[in-house]
Amino acid sequence: MFEDGHMTTSGVKVYTAVAHNVAGFNPACDDHQTQDILRKCRERGREILSENSEDSLTWSYFHAMSRLPGKDWLVDFFRAAVTDRFARAYAPYVDQAEIRFWVPHPSPRKYVEWLGEKVIREGTQSIQHIQRYEAHARAKERLAKILKGDPSELPERPTEVDVEIRLGKHLLVFIEVKLFSDLGAFGTFNPGRNQLLRNMELVEDVATKEGFADRRFILLTLDRNEKLYTRAMHRYRNGNMRELRQWDELGNWETLKADLPHRHDEPDRYFQDMTLKMGWIRWPDCWKIMAHHALREKHPCKP
C-alpha cells in the first residue's frame, strides 16, 4: 500500500491504483462490495485514490467488519450509535445483514415535483447562490434542460448513500460518513438541502416503498466538535450534547417540518418519527469495535 502516487499542487497525495489506497481491496473478488468500489472508482476515481479519502476508509472498515465470521459487531455498532435498547431489539437479526456502498436512490417523488415547480418559477434566480464559476456553469446547463422540459434532467439527482445496511425487511440503515470534510449542501437548486436532511428524508421514503418494518439514519464523523454537521444535528435534536444523544425522545420536529416545506400536508407524526430515527457514532468508537471483535475472533488468550 501507499505506493506509486503523485502530489497535487495543494500537497495531497493521490495514488494511481485502488489497491495502493484501500486496505482489504482485492480485484480478484467478485462480491457486491468489491463491485461497489470498482464502480465508484470508474465514476469518480479521485475520491477513492486521494490520501484524504473518506470513501476509502469507509469501504475498508465496513468491508473488513462484514468479513468477520459473526455479525455481533453490529450490535455494538448500534449500541454506540443509538442506544442499548435499539441494539438489543435488532441483535436477533444481525446475521441477516447485507452491507453495500454508495447505493444510488432517486429522490422522493414529492420533493422532485415540488423542486421542479420551484425551479421553473424562479428561473435563473434558483442558481444565484452558486459562486464558483465551474459549478455555476454546470448548474446553468442543467437549468436550461429543466426549463425546456428535458426528461433526462431532474432538479435533484439520485443520492448515493455512503453505507447501506439491511437486516432482511426488519431494518434499513443509511449511514452518512464524514472524515475530514464537513456537511455539504449539495442541493443545486435548493441551498438549504444539506446531506443530513437529504438522507433523513430518503431513508423514510425508501423504507416505506420497500416495506421495511423500521429504519434509521446514522451520522458517522471523526468527532462531535462545532461543525456544520454538529449544528445540523442540534437543529433537529436538542440544545446540548447530553440531550442530543437521547434518541428515544422526540427531537425538534417543528423545525424539521419547517425545513421540509414540500411535506406540509404530512401529519405531525411524520416529522416526530423522523427525529426518533436518528443516531450518531464517531470513528474512534468504530475502531474500538473493530479491535474488540477482531481480537475476539482470534481468541488470543486461549492456549
N, C-alpha and C positions, 0 to 999 in steps of 0.2 A: 504493500500500500504506500501512498504518499510519494509516488514516483512520477516522473515524466509529465511535468506540468509547466506552465508559464505564468509569469506575474503580470497582472493588469497594471495600467497606469496608476490606479489607486492603491496598489500594493496588495491585492488579493490574489492568492494562488488559485489557478484553475487547472484541474487535471485533465488529461487527454483521454482517459478511459474510465468507465464506471467502476471497474474493479479497483482502481487506484484511490477511490474516494469513498466507496460504500462498503463498509465491513459486512462480510457474510454473503456478498454477491457472487453467484456462480452462474455464468451464462449457459452452462450445460443443463441447468434445472429448467423444467418446463411447467412449473407450478404457476398458479394465478398471480402470486405475489411477484415473482420474477418477471412475468409478463407486464405487470403493472409498472415496474420501474423501467423496463425497456421502452414501454410506450411513452412514459414521462420523458425519458431521455431523447427519444425521437422528436417529441413535440417541443420540449424546452430543455435541451441538454445542459445549458449553462446553470440552471437551477439545481441540477444534480451534481455537476462537476466542481462547483465552487467550494473552497475550503470552509466557507461560512454557511454551507447549505443546510437548512433545517430539514429539507426533504430527505437528504442523505441520512442524517441521524435518525429521522423518523422511521424510515424504512428499515435501517439496520436494527434499531431497537425492537420494533414490533415484529419484524421477521424472526429475529433471534428468539424472542419470547414465545412466538407461536410454534416454534420447532421443539420446545421442551416437551418431554413425554406427557406431562399433565398440564391442565389449564388452571390449576389452583391459583396461579399468579394473578389471574383476572379478578379473583375475589379480593386480593389485597389491593389491586389497582382500583377497583370500585370503592373499596373502603376508604382509601386515601383521597379519591376524587370526589366522593359523595358522602355517604355515611355507612356505618356498620350495618344498620338496618337494611339499606339498599343492597349491600354486598351479600348479606345472608339470604335475602329474598331471591337472588339470582345465582347463588352458589350451586344449586342443583342442575343448572342449565349450562354452566361454563364449558362443559365438554363439547357442546354443540357450536362453539364459537367459530365463526368464519371472519377472517380479518382481511380487508382489502385496502388499497391505497389509491387516492386521487380518483375516486369513482365520480364520474360526471352525472349530475342530476339537473334536469331542467327546472327553472324557477317556477314557483307556484303560478298556475294559470291566472288566478285572480290578480296577482301582483303584475304580471306581464301585461295584462289588459289595462290595468289602471295606469301603469307607467307609460304604455303606448299612447294612451289618450293624453297624458300629461305632456309628453314629448311633442306630439302633434300640435297641442295647444300653445306651447311655449316656443317651439321652433328653435332658433339659434340661441335663445336665452337658456336652453337646457344644458348647454355646454360652456357657458361663460365662466364657470368656476374652474375649468381646466386650464392651468397656467403653462405647463410645459408644451413647447411647440410640437414635438412629435406626437404626444398624446392628444393634443387638440386637433391635429391634422387627421389622426385616425378616427377620433370621435366625429369630426365633420363628415368624413366619408360614410360612417355608419348612419349618421343623422340623415344624410341625403337619401340613402336607401330606404330608411324608415318612412320618410316623408313621401317617397314615391310609391310606397306600399309594397316594397320588395319583400316577399315572404321568407327569403333566406336570411334576413337580418332581424333579430329580436332586440328589444330595448334592454333586456338583461340576458346575457348568455348563460349557459349552464354553469353551475357551481361544481368545482372539483373538491370533494370532501377529502381532507388530508388523510384521515383514518376512519374507516367504517367498520364497526363490529356488529355482527348479527348473531343472536342466540336463538336459532330457529325462528319462530314467529313470536317468541316471548318478549324480546327486547331488541331495539335498534339504537345504536350509539353512533353519533357523529362527533369526531374529535377535531378541533381546530388547533393546529400546532404552531407555536412561536418559539424561536430560539433567540436570535439577536434582533429580529425585526419586531416592529410594533404592529398594533391593529391598523389595518388599512381600510379605507373607504373605496371599494372597487366598483361602486355603482356609478358608471359613467354618466348616466343621465339623472342620477339622484345622489348627490354628495353625502346625504345622511345615511346611506345604505352601507353600513360597515360590515365587516366579516362576521362579527358576533351576531348581529341582528339577522343577517342573511342565513346563517346556519341554524339559528334558533327556529326561524320560521320554516326552513326547509325540512328539518327533521320531523316537524309536526306534519307537514304535507306528505312526505314520503311514507311515514309510519301509518298515516290514515289510509292512503291509497293502497298500500301493500298489506294492510291488515295486521299490523303488529299490536300486541297487547299493551306494550309500553315503549317509551322512547326516552332518550336522554342526550343533551348536548353537553360536552365536556371541553373545557379550555385547558390546554397544556402549555405552560410557559416556564421560563427559567427561574422567575421569581414573581413576587407579588408587589413589587415596588410601584411607585407612582408613574404609570404609563397610561397610554390611551386605553389599553385593554383593561387595566385596573379601574379606570374611571367608568368604562362601559359596564363592567360587572357591578360596580357600586350603583350605577344608574338603575339597574333592574333588580338589584337585591336590597342592600341596606347600607347605612352610612359608615359603619366601622367594620374592621376585619373580622371580629368575632361574630357579629351578626351576619356578615356576608356569607359565612360558611354554614349557616343554619338552613340547609337546603330543604328541610321538611316544612319550613314555614313560608308563608306567602311572601313574595317579593313586591317590588314596586310595579304592580301590574297596570296601574293607571298610566304611568309613564310609558310603559311598553305599548299600551293601547294607543297613546298619542303618537308614538313613533311608527305605528303601522296603520296609517290613515285608510289604506285600501281594505282594511279589515273592520271598518266602522260598524258593519252590520252583524259582526260576531257577538255572541253573548259575553258578558264579563268573565264567565268561567273559562273561556278560551284563553284569555290572557293570564288569568290566575294560574291555570295549569302550566302554561309555558314557563312561568317563574319558578314552578316547582320541579321542572325537568332540566335543571342545570347542575353543573359540577365544575370543579377546578382542581388541577393537580400540577405539581412542579416537576421539572426534570430531576432534581435531586431525589425526590420520592421514587421516581421511576427507576433510577439507578440502584437505590436501596432494594427495591423489589427484585430487580434482576440479580443482584448479588446474592440475596437470600435464597431465591428459588434455584438459581444455577448451582450454588454450592450444595443445596439440599439434595438435588438430583444425583450429585456425585458421592453423597454420603461420606464426607471427609473424615468423620470421626469413627467410622466402622473399620474393623481390622481387615 
